[in-house]
């Protein structure tokens, strides 16, 4: 299909043949990375980013990698993935890339905010300013996360958790690796995203989210977002977080994956957080797999309030579990929030929600019931 009309300039990304030294303005002079294309866009003028996927079999040739979360605080940008518009796992991919030192004996901590490498390998490994890193040493002192503020080949200066001062000999075998707690953070407004696969597959227990939407009036169509790691039993993960975002619309989207075992950890696919208002999901799907437990959810509410409805129209909430999960919707503090769930189903969940589980009214396939007086057990 043709690219949609925009007011501004199209910039092209091609992970296979592109170069960040190009101007990005034609497919033949495409950028290699999404970071570069985003930085080339001007907010509020209607620019666009087109991501190509010509190689459907080699991950590195169809993926724009992010070593740190991309905070999308610009407005009115259109992003379009050029690949087959399949329902899940599209080939126009945006994915985390874990940069690591490996387990080295050359790392030291000369101050509470500094890491040094006598082998001068930080830049060669690919670390950059802004990366969130996890530090692990053989002892029990420096096991923490921090953010890189200044970097040279042999020194990283960080903000965040203070390090314990240690020499290389004292710290023993130590490694540093980057991770994305959330892959893409859309805090801007009036942006549109089409035909993309977003996946955060880091093995770090702090990589808990894929797509965060805190802005307003953003549009997502044909987007599949997931946290793809098989996590430990204590880690709660979610693929989409709507964090106080309002008037956002999701059409033909998928949240979650059935290829990674979520475990018995009460994980969920969609988190509605803060004062969310007037967000809509049309023909969307959540999906997960869990081998143990019955307390994994499709949608979770965290201190939402207000009376503006969230609408799920013709959506499917799916759990491919060994044992049927108890409820699809759970959470606390909804305080009069109303949810309209029409033409939908919840296979793998015994009920949509439970007594007292939401605190507000839920309309499900035309029937209304306040969760505080019994919830909805129908599998209609």
C-alpha positions as CSV (number, residue, x, y, z in Angstrom):
1,X,0.0,0.0,0.0
2,X,1.0,3.6,-0.5
3,X,2.3,5.7,2.4
4,X,-0.3,7.9,3.9
5,X,-0.2,11.6,3.0
6,X,1.6,13.8,5.5
7,X,2.2,17.6,5.8
8,X,5.9,17.3,6.4
9,X,8.9,15.2,5.2
10,X,9.2,11.4,5.1
11,X,12.4,9.9,6.6
12,X,13.3,6.3,5.8
13,X,14.9,3.6,7.9
14,X,16.4,0.5,6.4
15,X,18.3,-1.7,8.9
16,X,19.7,-3.8,6.0
17,X,21.3,-1.2,3.7
18,X,20.8,2.1,5.5
19,X,23.5,4.4,7.0
20,X,23.1,7.0,9.7
21,X,25.4,9.2,7.7
22,X,22.7,9.4,4.9
23,X,20.1,12.2,4.8
24,X,17.2,9.6,5.2
25,X,15.0,11.4,2.7
26,X,14.7,8.6,0.1
27,X,14.7,4.8,0.3
28,X,18.1,4.7,-1.4
29,X,19.6,7.1,1.2
30,X,17.8,5.7,4.2
31,X,19.0,5.9,7.8
32,X,20.1,2.7,9.5
33,X,18.4,3.4,12.9
34,X,15.2,4.7,14.4
35,X,17.1,7.0,16.8
36,X,18.5,9.0,13.8
37,X,15.2,9.2,12.0
38,X,13.4,10.4,15.1
39,X,16.0,13.1,15.8
40,X,15.6,14.3,12.1
41,X,11.9,14.8,12.6
42,X,10.6,18.2,13.7
43,X,7.7,18.3,16.2
44,X,4.3,19.8,15.1
45,X,5.1,20.0,11.4
46,X,3.8,16.5,10.4
47,X,6.9,14.6,9.5
48,X,6.9,10.8,9.0
49,X,9.2,7.8,9.5
50,X,9.0,4.7,7.2
51,X,10.7,1.6,8.4
52,X,11.6,-1.0,5.7
53,X,11.8,-4.8,6.2
54,X,13.2,-6.4,3.0
55,X,14.8,-9.4,4.7
56,X,12.2,-11.5,6.5
57,X,14.5,-14.2,7.9
58,X,17.5,-12.4,9.5
59,X,16.6,-10.5,12.6
60,X,19.4,-7.9,12.3
61,X,18.3,-7.0,8.8
62,X,14.7,-6.2,9.7
63,X,15.1,-4.7,13.2
64,X,15.7,-1.2,14.5
65,X,17.5,-1.8,17.8
66,X,17.3,0.4,20.9
67,X,19.8,0.1,23.7
68,X,17.8,2.5,25.8
69,X,14.2,3.5,25.8
70,X,13.1,6.0,23.1
71,X,11.1,8.8,24.7
72,X,8.8,10.0,22.0
73,X,8.0,13.5,23.2
74,X,7.5,15.0,19.8
75,X,4.0,15.6,18.3
76,X,2.3,14.9,15.0
77,X,4.7,12.2,13.6
78,X,3.5,9.3,11.5
79,X,5.4,6.0,11.7
80,X,4.7,3.3,9.1
81,X,6.2,-0.2,8.8
82,X,6.7,-1.6,5.3
83,X,6.1,-5.3,5.7
84,X,3.4,-7.8,5.3
85,X,0.5,-6.7,7.6
86,X,0.3,-9.9,9.6
87,X,-1.6,-10.0,12.9
88,X,1.4,-10.8,15.1
89,X,5.2,-10.7,14.9
90,X,5.4,-8.4,11.9
91,X,8.8,-8.1,10.2
92,X,9.1,-4.3,10.6
93,X,10.5,-4.6,14.1
94,X,11.7,-2.3,16.9
95,X,13.5,-4.3,19.6
96,X,15.8,-3.8,22.6
97,X,19.5,-4.5,22.2
98,X,21.4,-5.5,25.3
99,X,25.0,-4.0,25.3
100,X,27.3,-5.9,27.7
101,X,30.9,-6.0,28.9
102,X,30.6,-9.6,29.7
103,X,32.2,-10.8,33.0
104,X,35.4,-8.8,33.3
105,X,38.1,-8.4,35.9
106,X,39.2,-5.0,34.6
107,X,36.3,-3.0,36.0
108,X,36.7,-0.8,39.1
109,X,34.5,1.7,41.0
110,X,36.7,4.6,42.1
111,X,33.8,6.8,43.2
112,X,30.1,6.4,44.1
113,X,29.2,7.4,40.5
114,X,32.0,6.1,38.4
115,X,33.0,2.9,36.7
116,X,36.4,2.5,35.0
117,X,37.6,-0.2,32.6
118,X,41.4,-0.5,32.3
119,X,40.8,-2.3,29.0
120,X,39.0,0.8,27.7
121,X,36.1,-1.1,26.2
122,X,33.0,0.9,27.0
123,X,32.6,2.7,23.7
124,X,33.8,-0.3,21.7
125,X,31.0,-2.4,23.3
126,X,28.5,0.1,22.2
127,X,27.4,1.9,25.4
128,X,26.3,5.5,25.1
129,X,25.0,8.4,27.1
130,X,21.5,7.9,28.3
131,X,21.7,4.1,28.5
132,X,20.2,2.5,31.7
133,X,22.7,-0.1,32.9
134,X,22.7,-2.9,35.3
135,X,25.9,-3.6,37.3
136,X,26.7,-6.9,38.8
137,X,29.9,-7.9,40.7
138,X,30.9,-11.1,42.2
139,X,30.4,-9.7,45.7
140,X,27.2,-8.3,47.2
141,X,28.0,-4.6,46.9
142,X,27.4,-3.3,43.3
143,X,24.2,-5.0,42.1
144,X,22.2,-2.0,41.0
145,X,20.9,0.0,38.1
146,X,22.1,3.5,37.0
147,X,21.9,5.9,34.0
148,X,25.0,6.9,32.0
149,X,25.5,10.6,32.0
150,X,29.1,10.8,30.7
151,X,31.1,8.2,28.8
152,X,34.6,7.7,27.4
153,X,36.4,4.6,26.3
154,X,37.5,3.8,29.8
155,X,35.1,5.6,32.1
156,X,31.4,5.7,32.7
157,X,29.8,8.4,35.0
158,X,26.4,7.6,36.2
159,X,23.4,9.0,38.0
160,X,21.2,6.8,40.1
161,X,22.1,4.3,42.8
162,X,25.5,5.1,44.3
163,X,28.2,2.5,43.8
164,X,30.4,1.0,46.6
165,X,34.0,2.2,46.0
166,X,36.0,-0.9,44.9
167,X,39.1,-1.6,43.0
168,X,39.1,-4.1,40.1
169,X,40.7,-6.7,42.4
170,X,38.1,-6.1,45.1
171,X,35.1,-6.3,42.7
172,X,36.3,-9.5,41.1
173,X,34.5,-10.6,38.0
174,X,32.1,-7.9,37.1
175,X,29.8,-7.1,34.2
176,X,27.7,-4.2,33.0
177,X,24.8,-4.4,30.6
178,X,22.1,-2.1,29.3
179,X,18.4,-2.7,29.5
180,X,15.1,-1.0,28.6
181,X,12.6,-0.9,31.4
182,X,10.2,0.3,28.7
183,X,11.1,0.2,25.0
184,X,9.1,3.1,23.6
185,X,7.6,5.9,25.7
186,X,5.1,7.9,23.8
187,X,4.6,11.1,25.8
188,X,3.9,13.4,22.8
189,X,0.5,13.8,21.2
190,X,-1.2,13.4,17.8
191,X,1.3,10.7,16.7
192,X,0.3,7.7,14.5
193,X,1.9,4.3,14.4
194,X,1.1,1.6,11.7
195,X,2.1,-2.0,11.0
196,X,4.9,-2.4,13.6
197,X,6.2,-5.1,15.9
198,X,7.6,-3.8,19.2
199,X,9.4,-6.3,21.5
200,X,11.4,-6.0,24.7
201,X,13.1,-9.3,25.1
202,X,15.8,-8.4,27.7
203,X,16.6,-11.0,30.3
204,X,16.9,-8.4,33.1
205,X,14.1,-8.6,35.7
206,X,13.7,-4.8,35.5
207,X,12.8,-4.9,31.8
208,X,9.1,-5.1,32.6
209,X,7.3,-3.1,29.8
210,X,7.3,-2.6,26.1
211,X,5.1,0.3,25.1
212,X,4.2,3.2,27.4
213,X,1.6,5.8,26.3
214,X,1.3,8.9,28.5
215,X,0.5,11.4,25.8
216,X,-2.9,12.2,24.3
217,X,-4.7,11.6,21.0
218,X,-2.2,9.1,19.7
219,X,-3.2,6.4,17.2
220,X,-2.0,2.8,16.9
221,X,-3.1,0.5,14.1
222,X,-1.7,-3.0,13.5
223,X,0.9,-2.7,16.2
224,X,2.0,-5.8,18.1
225,X,3.8,-4.9,21.4
226,X,5.1,-7.5,23.9
227,X,7.6,-8.3,26.7
228,X,9.0,-11.5,25.3
229,X,11.1,-12.9,28.1
230,X,10.3,-15.9,30.2
231,X,10.6,-14.2,33.6
232,X,11.1,-15.3,37.1
233,X,8.1,-16.0,39.3
234,X,8.5,-12.7,41.2
235,X,8.6,-10.4,38.2
236,X,5.4,-8.7,37.1
237,X,5.5,-7.6,33.4
238,X,3.1,-5.9,31.0
239,X,3.3,-5.2,27.3
240,X,1.3,-1.9,27.2
241,X,1.1,0.8,29.9
242,X,-1.4,3.6,29.4
243,X,0.0,6.0,32.1
244,X,-2.5,8.9,32.6
245,X,-2.9,9.0,28.8
246,X,-6.1,10.3,27.4
247,X,-8.0,10.0,24.0
248,X,-5.6,7.4,22.6
249,X,-7.0,4.8,20.1
250,X,-5.8,1.3,19.4
251,X,-7.1,-0.6,16.4
252,X,-6.2,-4.2,15.3
253,X,-3.4,-4.3,17.9
254,X,-2.0,-7.2,19.8
255,X,-0.5,-7.0,23.3
256,X,1.5,-9.8,24.8
257,X,2.9,-13.1,23.5
258,X,2.1,-16.8,23.8
259,X,5.7,-17.9,23.2
260,X,7.1,-16.9,26.6
261,X,6.0,-18.5,29.9
262,X,4.7,-15.7,32.2
263,X,4.9,-18.0,35.2
264,X,2.9,-17.6,38.4
265,X,3.5,-13.9,38.9
266,X,0.2,-12.0,38.3
267,X,1.5,-10.5,35.1
268,X,-0.8,-8.6,32.7
269,X,-0.9,-7.5,29.1
270,X,-2.4,-4.0,29.5
271,X,-1.8,-1.7,32.5
272,X,-4.2,1.3,32.9
273,X,-2.5,3.6,35.4
274,X,-3.4,7.0,36.8
275,X,-6.2,9.1,35.5
276,X,-6.8,7.5,32.2
277,X,-9.7,8.9,30.2
278,X,-11.5,8.1,26.9
279,X,-9.1,5.6,25.6
280,X,-10.5,3.1,23.0
281,X,-9.5,-0.4,21.9
282,X,-11.1,-1.7,18.7
283,X,-10.7,-5.3,17.5
284,X,-7.6,-5.7,19.7
285,X,-6.2,-8.8,21.4
286,X,-4.3,-9.7,24.5
287,X,-2.5,-13.0,24.6
288,X,-0.2,-14.9,27.1
289,X,0.9,-18.3,28.1
290,X,1.5,-19.4,31.7
291,X,2.4,-22.8,33.0
292,X,1.4,-22.3,36.6
293,X,-1.0,-20.3,38.8
294,X,-4.4,-18.8,38.1
295,X,-3.8,-15.1,38.9
296,X,-2.5,-13.7,35.5
297,X,-4.6,-11.0,34.0
298,X,-5.3,-9.4,30.6
299,X,-6.0,-5.9,31.9
300,X,-5.0,-4.4,35.2
301,X,-6.1,-1.1,36.8
302,X,-3.7,0.8,39.1
303,X,-5.3,3.7,41.0
304,X,-7.4,4.9,38.0
305,X,-10.2,7.3,38.8
306,X,-12.8,9.6,37.2
307,X,-15.9,8.7,35.3
308,X,-14.7,8.7,31.7
309,X,-15.1,5.2,30.2
310,X,-12.4,3.0,28.6
311,X,-13.9,1.1,25.7
312,X,-12.9,-2.3,24.5
313,X,-14.9,-3.0,21.3
314,X,-14.8,-6.5,19.8
315,X,-11.6,-7.4,21.6
316,X,-10.3,-10.8,22.6
317,X,-8.6,-11.5,26.0
318,X,-6.8,-14.8,25.6
319,X,-4.7,-16.9,28.0
320,X,-3.2,-20.2,26.7
321,X,-2.6,-21.6,30.2
322,X,-2.4,-25.1,31.5
323,X,-5.0,-24.0,34.1
324,X,-7.8,-21.5,33.4
325,X,-7.1,-18.1,35.0
326,X,-9.6,-16.6,37.4
327,X,-10.3,-13.2,35.9
328,X,-9.3,-11.2,32.8
329,X,-9.8,-7.8,34.4
330,X,-8.3,-7.0,37.9
331,X,-6.9,-4.1,39.9
332,X,-7.7,-1.6,42.6
333,X,-8.9,2.0,43.1
334,X,-10.9,2.5,39.9
335,X,-13.3,4.8,41.9
336,X,-16.3,5.0,39.6
337,X,-14.4,4.3,36.4
338,X,-16.6,2.7,33.8
339,X,-15.5,0.1,31.3
340,X,-17.5,-0.9,28.2
341,X,-16.5,-4.3,26.8
342,X,-18.7,-5.1,23.8
343,X,-18.7,-7.9,21.4
344,X,-15.7,-9.5,23.2
345,X,-14.7,-12.8,24.7
346,X,-12.1,-14.1,27.2
347,X,-11.0,-17.7,26.5
348,X,-8.7,-19.0,29.1
349,X,-10.2,-16.8,31.8
350,X,-13.1,-18.1,34.0
351,X,-14.7,-14.6,34.3
352,X,-14.2,-11.1,33.0
353,X,-13.8,-9.7,36.5
354,X,-14.5,-10.7,40.1
355,X,-16.6,-9.3,43.0
356,X,-15.1,-6.1,44.2
357,X,-12.3,-6.4,41.7
358,X,-12.7,-3.0,39.9
359,X,-14.8,-0.7,42.0
360,X,-16.8,0.6,39.0
361,X,-19.4,-0.5,36.6
362,X,-18.5,-2.8,33.7
363,X,-20.7,-3.2,30.7
364,X,-20.0,-6.6,29.0
365,X,-21.7,-7.5,25.7
366,X,-24.7,-5.3,26.5
367,X,-25.2,-6.3,30.2
368,X,-24.2,-4.1,33.1
369,X,-23.0,-5.2,36.5
370,X,-21.1,-3.4,39.2
371,X,-18.1,-5.4,40.1
372,X,-18.6,-4.7,43.8
373,X,-21.8,-6.8,43.7
374,X,-20.7,-9.8,41.9
375,X,-18.6,-9.0,38.9
376,X,-19.2,-10.8,35.6
377,X,-18.8,-14.5,35.2
378,X,-20.2,-14.9,31.7
379,X,-18.1,-16.4,29.0
380,X,-20.4,-15.0,26.3
